[in-house]
Amino acid sequence: MGEVRTPVSIVCVYNDPAVLESCLAASIKAAPGASRQTEVIPVDNVSGAFASAGAALNHGARMARNEVVVFVHQDVYLHSLPALEAAAATASRRARACWMLDEPDQRSLVEAD
């Protein structure tokens, strides 16, 4: 059985298009093997349209199509999208397990997993 991966929505608020292109965008273009459903949502804040970073990030999150949303800065270089998707799968699985632990009749299902 292969590695379990979950597509992610990568949200990046940027205020310098050159930095975005030379770092985050370049790393994504160079990264092979990402899921077709993994998406990048650049949120343009060059003109200061958003009152805060939180408002801009929330705007990007609302546009996301995937269950897992990853927030990154414009100057980040992602070395492995498949590794990010594998981490998202693990995080999703653990989050569901924690939620299931709140249901007393589900404890045995979680512990057997």
N, CA, C and O of each residue as an XYZ file, in Angstrom:
452
protein
N       0.840     -1.188      0.000
C       0.000      0.000      0.000
C       0.880      1.244      0.000
O       1.850      1.318      0.754
N       0.546      2.226     -0.845
C       1.351      3.438     -0.961
C       1.116      4.403      0.178
O       0.262      4.200      1.040
N       1.896      5.445      0.150
C       1.788      6.492      1.167
C       0.440      7.199      1.052
O      -0.006      7.526     -0.048
N      -0.198      7.431      2.183
C      -1.472      8.141      2.203
C      -1.182      9.635      2.181
O      -0.393     10.146      2.975
N      -1.842     10.323      1.251
C      -1.648     11.767      1.132
C      -3.001     12.455      1.007
O      -3.957     11.887      0.480
N      -3.064     13.675      1.495
C      -4.271     14.490      1.432
C      -3.948     15.776      0.682
O      -3.002     16.476      1.044
N      -4.718     16.101     -0.356
C      -4.485     17.374     -1.051
C      -4.679     18.548     -0.089
O      -5.518     18.490      0.810
N      -3.908     19.597     -0.284
C      -3.987     20.761      0.587
C      -4.273     22.013     -0.234
O      -4.036     22.057     -1.442
N      -4.782     23.014      0.445
C      -4.926     24.350     -0.122
C      -3.866     25.216      0.544
O      -3.900     25.429      1.756
N      -2.935     25.710     -0.243
C      -1.837     26.533      0.263
C      -2.227     27.998      0.071
O      -2.357     28.468     -1.059
N      -2.409     28.711      1.174
C      -2.811     30.123      1.128
C      -1.596     30.982      1.463
O      -0.921     30.776      2.472
N      -1.341     31.940      0.594
C      -0.215     32.851      0.801
C      -0.665     34.283      0.544
O      -1.081     34.625     -0.563
N      -0.579     35.104      1.565
C      -0.830     36.533      1.408
C       0.513     37.163      1.045
O       1.512     36.960      1.734
N       0.522     37.923     -0.038
C       1.787     38.526     -0.458
C       1.632     40.018     -0.696
O       0.555     40.514     -1.029
N       2.742     40.712     -0.513
C       2.773     42.147     -0.792
C       3.948     42.511     -1.689
O       4.190     43.685     -1.968
N       4.681     41.484     -2.141
C       5.808     41.701     -3.053
C       5.808     40.577     -4.083
O       6.315     39.490     -3.807
N       5.251     40.822     -5.261
C       5.151     39.776     -6.277
C       6.490     39.147     -6.655
O       6.540     37.956     -6.965
N       7.568     39.918     -6.636
C       8.886     39.374     -6.990
C       9.344     38.337     -5.963
O       9.899     37.301     -6.329
N       9.113     38.613     -4.693
C       9.475     37.653     -3.648
C       8.618     36.399     -3.766
O       9.131     35.284     -3.673
N       7.328     36.577     -3.970
C       6.435     35.433     -4.152
C       6.920     34.550     -5.297
O       7.005     33.331     -5.150
N       7.233     35.153     -6.421
C       7.652     34.400     -7.605
C       8.991     33.702     -7.397
O       9.164     32.559     -7.821
N       9.939     34.377     -6.749
C      11.274     33.784     -6.592
C      11.344     32.736     -5.483
O      12.274     31.930     -5.459
N      10.399     32.733     -4.586
C      10.439     31.772     -3.478
C       9.311     30.744     -3.590
O       9.520     29.656     -4.126
N       8.149     31.071     -3.101
C       7.055     30.103     -3.035
C       6.660     29.580     -4.413
O       6.592     28.368     -4.618
N       6.400     30.476     -5.353
C       5.965     30.032     -6.684
C       7.031     29.181     -7.361
O       6.713     28.170     -7.987
N       8.291     29.582     -7.240
C       9.375     28.807     -7.850
C       9.476     27.418     -7.232
O       9.710     26.440     -7.942
N       9.302     27.323     -5.921
C       9.405     26.017     -5.267
C       8.267     25.093     -5.689
O       8.465     23.886     -5.832
N       7.096     25.648     -5.885
C       5.951     24.836     -6.289
C       6.117     24.366     -7.737
O       5.797     23.223     -8.061
N       6.609     25.233     -8.589
C       6.857     24.845     -9.987
C       7.910     23.749    -10.075
O       7.840     22.887    -10.951
N       8.883     23.779     -9.172
C       9.985     22.812     -9.204
C       9.657     21.514     -8.471
O      10.417     20.549     -8.556
N       8.546     21.479     -7.762
C       8.212     20.315     -6.925
C       7.390     19.299     -7.705
O       6.235     19.561     -8.039
N       7.972     18.145     -7.995
C       7.216     17.111     -8.707
C       6.340     16.300     -7.759
O       6.593     16.239     -6.556
N       5.318     15.686     -8.313
C       4.560     14.691     -7.566
C       3.434     15.175     -6.690
O       2.897     14.389     -5.910
N       3.052     16.431     -6.782
C       1.942     16.908     -5.954
C       0.632     16.381     -6.516
O       0.510     16.139     -7.717
N      -0.331     16.209     -5.647
C      -1.668     15.815     -6.057
C      -2.252     16.881     -6.974
O      -1.977     18.069     -6.806
N      -3.046     16.462     -7.928
C      -3.692     17.437     -8.816
C      -4.669     18.321     -8.063
O      -4.974     19.429     -8.506
N      -5.166     17.840     -6.924
C      -6.131     18.617     -6.151
C      -5.471     19.645     -5.236
O      -6.137     20.557     -4.747
N      -4.169     19.505     -5.003
C      -3.480     20.507     -4.190
C      -3.496     21.822     -4.963
O      -3.202     21.868     -6.157
N      -3.847     22.882     -4.250
C      -3.983     24.180     -4.910
C      -3.203     25.253     -4.164
O      -2.958     25.143     -2.963
N      -2.823     26.281     -4.891
C      -2.167     27.445     -4.304
C      -3.119     28.622     -4.476
O      -3.605     28.896     -5.573
N      -3.373     29.312     -3.359
C      -4.269     30.468     -3.377
C      -3.460     31.697     -2.967
O      -3.308     31.976     -1.778
N      -2.941     32.435     -3.957
C      -2.226     33.666     -3.616
C      -3.229     34.788     -3.342
O      -4.157     35.010     -4.120
N      -3.032     35.478     -2.247
C      -3.921     36.580     -1.880
C      -3.110     37.876     -2.008
O      -2.189     38.132     -1.232
N      -3.472     38.667     -2.989
C      -2.759     39.900     -3.312
C      -3.106     40.982     -2.290
O      -4.254     41.414     -2.187
N      -2.095     41.409     -1.541
C      -2.294     42.512     -0.604
C      -1.285     43.631     -0.870
O      -0.903     44.375      0.033
N      -0.867     43.729     -2.129
C       0.085     44.766     -2.516
C      -0.482     46.152     -2.212
O       0.238     47.030     -1.736
N      -1.759     46.343     -2.484
C      -2.372     47.660     -2.283
C      -2.914     47.851     -0.867
O      -3.490     48.897     -0.566
N      -2.739     46.862     -0.001
C      -3.233     46.981      1.368
C      -4.737     46.882      1.464
O      -5.347     47.526      2.317
N      -5.348     46.083      0.598
C      -6.810     45.950      0.552
C      -7.397     45.336      1.824
O      -8.564     45.560      2.146
N      -6.595     44.576      2.532
C      -7.079     43.913      3.748
C      -6.591     44.675      4.972
O      -5.453     45.142      5.016
N      -7.459     44.794      5.953
C      -7.141     45.563      7.160
C      -6.056     44.908      8.004
O      -5.343     45.587      8.744
N      -5.931     43.588      7.894
C      -4.935     42.872      8.688
C      -4.518     41.608      7.947
O      -5.166     41.184      6.991
N      -3.429     41.023      8.408
C      -2.991     39.746      7.830
C      -4.058     38.686      8.059
O      -4.314     37.862      7.180
N      -4.679     38.699      9.225
C      -5.732     37.737      9.535
C      -6.898     37.836      8.568
O      -7.438     36.815      8.143
N      -7.293     39.058      8.214
C      -8.393     39.247      7.267
C      -8.021     38.690      5.898
O      -8.848     38.067      5.232
N      -6.781     38.915      5.481
C      -6.327     38.406      4.187
C      -6.254     36.879      4.199
O      -6.663     36.232      3.234
N      -5.739     36.305      5.275
C      -5.662     34.842      5.388
C      -7.053     34.221      5.414
O      -7.285     33.189      4.784
N      -7.970     34.839      6.135
C      -9.353     34.335      6.169
C      -9.985     34.383      4.779
O     -10.724     33.473      4.402
N      -9.702     35.420      4.030
C     -10.202     35.526      2.666
C      -9.701     34.344      1.834
O     -10.475     33.712      1.115
N      -8.417     34.053      1.936
C      -7.851     32.921      1.210
C      -8.439     31.600      1.666
O      -8.726     30.733      0.839
N      -8.623     31.432      2.961
C      -9.192     30.185      3.499
C     -10.608     29.960      2.986
O     -10.998     28.823      2.717
N     -11.375     31.027      2.849
C     -12.744     30.894      2.319
C     -12.745     30.406      0.873
O     -13.718     29.794      0.431
N     -11.689     30.663      0.146
C     -11.596     30.239     -1.250
C     -11.102     28.798     -1.389
O     -11.198     28.212     -2.467
N     -10.579     28.229     -0.311
C      -9.987     26.887     -0.357
C     -11.020     25.812     -0.669
O     -12.155     25.855     -0.194
N     -10.596     24.849     -1.481
C     -11.467     23.731     -1.836
C     -11.125     22.459     -1.060
O     -11.888     21.493     -1.093
N     -10.008     22.449     -0.377
C      -9.576     21.243      0.335
C      -9.838     21.338      1.831
O      -9.994     22.425      2.388
N      -9.883     20.179      2.460
C     -10.141     20.087      3.901
C      -9.002     20.681      4.723
O      -9.235     21.282      5.772
N      -7.781     20.513      4.249
C      -6.612     21.016      4.974
C      -6.110     22.285      4.286
O      -5.839     22.296      3.086
N      -5.993     23.353      5.080
C      -5.500     24.638      4.583
C      -4.160     24.914      5.261
O      -4.037     24.828      6.483
N      -3.162     25.244      4.450
C      -1.821     25.545      4.950
C      -1.529     27.007      4.645
O      -1.640     27.442      3.499
N      -1.156     27.761      5.669
C      -0.821     29.171      5.489
C       0.696     29.304      5.435
O       1.397     28.833      6.331
N       1.199     29.945      4.386
C       2.648     30.142      4.256
C       2.934     31.592      3.877
O       2.086     32.289      3.320
N       4.145     32.021      4.193
C       4.599     33.357      3.816
C       5.114     33.338      2.383
O       5.447     32.283      1.843
N       5.172     34.495      1.791
C       5.613     34.602      0.403
C       7.071     34.203      0.198
O       7.457     33.829     -0.909
N       7.886     34.278      1.250
C       9.307     33.965      1.112
C       9.656     32.531      1.526
O      10.819     32.222      1.784
N       8.651     31.664      1.590
C       8.865     30.258      1.951
C       9.201     29.468      0.697
O       8.652     29.722     -0.375
N      10.109     28.506      0.840
C      10.427     27.578     -0.242
C      10.005     26.194      0.229
O      10.575     25.652      1.176
N       9.015     25.629     -0.430
C       8.523     24.289     -0.074
C       9.373     23.256     -0.803
O       9.450     23.269     -2.031
N       9.999     22.376     -0.064
C      10.913     21.399     -0.659
C      10.217     20.135     -1.146
O      10.745     19.446     -2.019
N       9.039     19.812     -0.601
C       8.359     18.585     -1.006
C       6.856     18.706     -0.792
O       6.373     18.642      0.339
N       6.126     18.882     -1.881
C       4.670     18.910     -1.766
C       4.118     17.542     -1.359
O       3.178     17.492     -0.566
N       4.664     16.422     -1.869
C       4.181     15.126     -1.387
C       4.363     14.953      0.129
O       3.505     14.359      0.782
N       5.455     15.457      0.690
C       5.664     15.361      2.139
C       4.638     16.227      2.884
O       4.146     15.835      3.942
N       4.318     17.394      2.335
C       3.303     18.250      2.937
C       1.945     17.553      2.908
O       1.197     17.607      3.884
N       1.625     16.900      1.790
C       0.366     16.174      1.675
C       0.318     14.971      2.623
O      -0.739     14.655      3.168
N       1.450     14.304      2.822
C       1.505     13.186      3.770
C       1.289     13.693      5.197
O       0.589     13.057      5.985
N       1.890     14.836      5.527
C       1.685     15.427      6.856
C       0.224     15.833      7.036
O      -0.334     15.684      8.123
N      -0.392     16.342      5.979
C      -1.810     16.717      6.043
C      -2.679     15.493      6.291
O      -3.653     15.564      7.040
N      -2.334     14.372      5.668
C      -3.096     13.136      5.878
C      -2.995     12.688      7.325
O      -3.991     12.285      7.925
N      -1.804     12.755      7.883
C      -1.606     12.373      9.284
C      -2.379     13.306     10.208
O      -3.046     12.852     11.137
N      -2.291     14.603      9.955
C      -3.002     15.578     10.789
C      -4.510     15.363     10.698
O      -5.208     15.427     11.710
N      -5.013     15.110      9.498
C      -6.457     14.879      9.325
C      -6.906     13.637     10.072
O      -7.946     13.634     10.730
N      -6.117     12.589      9.964
C      -6.444     11.338     10.645
C      -6.473     11.549     12.154
O      -7.383     11.074     12.833
N      -5.493     12.251     12.673
C      -5.437     12.502     14.129
C      -6.569     13.409     14.577
O      -7.132     13.207     15.653
N      -6.908     14.397     13.775
C      -8.011     15.294     14.135
C      -9.321     14.515     14.188
O     -10.128     14.728     15.093
N      -9.542     13.615     13.230
C     -10.754     12.800     13.254
C     -10.739     11.862     14.451
O     -11.781     11.621     15.062
N      -9.579     11.333     14.791
C      -9.485     10.443     15.943
C      -9.823     11.194     17.225
O     -10.525     10.665     18.086
N      -9.331     12.417     17.359
C      -9.642     13.213     18.552
C     -11.132     13.505     18.622
O     -11.736     13.436     19.692
N     -11.715     13.827     17.489
C     -13.148     14.105     17.460
C     -13.916     12.853     17.844
O     -14.889     12.932     18.593
N     -13.499     11.709     17.348
C     -14.204     10.466     17.633
C     -14.083     10.082     19.108
O     -14.970      9.424     19.651
N     -12.994     10.489     19.756
C     -12.824     10.178     21.173
C     -13.883     10.868     22.032
O     -14.144     10.445     23.158
N     -14.485     11.918     21.507
C     -15.552     12.596     22.228
C     -16.838     11.778     22.248
O     -17.748     12.071     23.024
N     -16.917     10.766     21.409
C     -18.096      9.905     21.330
C     -17.796      8.609     22.094
O     -17.050      7.774     21.581
N     -18.342      8.410     23.290
C     -18.008      7.236     24.104
C     -18.188      5.909     23.375
O     -17.388      4.996     23.584
N     -19.191      5.769     22.540
C     -19.409      4.493     21.862
C     -18.433      4.280     20.696
O     -18.440      3.208     20.090
N     -17.607      5.258     20.374
C     -16.669      5.143     19.282
C     -15.243      4.847     19.743
O     -14.366      4.636     18.906
N     -14.993      4.826     21.033
C     -13.631      4.670     21.540
C     -12.937      3.423     20.998
O     -11.757      3.483     20.654
N     -13.632      2.312     20.916
C     -12.994      1.083     20.451
C     -12.586      1.208     18.969
O     -11.569      0.645     18.563
N     -13.369      1.938     18.166
C     -13.011      2.112     16.770
C     -11.726      2.908     16.629
O     -10.881      2.584     15.794
N     -11.575      3.939     17.432
C     -10.382      4.777     17.377
C      -9.172      4.008     17.860
O      -8.113      4.057     17.233
N      -9.315      3.300     18.963
C      -8.189      2.577     19.512
C      -7.747      1.442     18.598
O      -6.571      1.077     18.611
N      -8.646      0.875     17.810
C      -8.292     -0.211     16.907
C      -7.614      0.308     15.650
O      -6.975     -0.461     14.931
N      -7.743      1.596     15.376
C      -7.222      2.188     14.141
C      -5.760      2.246     14.111
O      -5.181      2.720     13.133
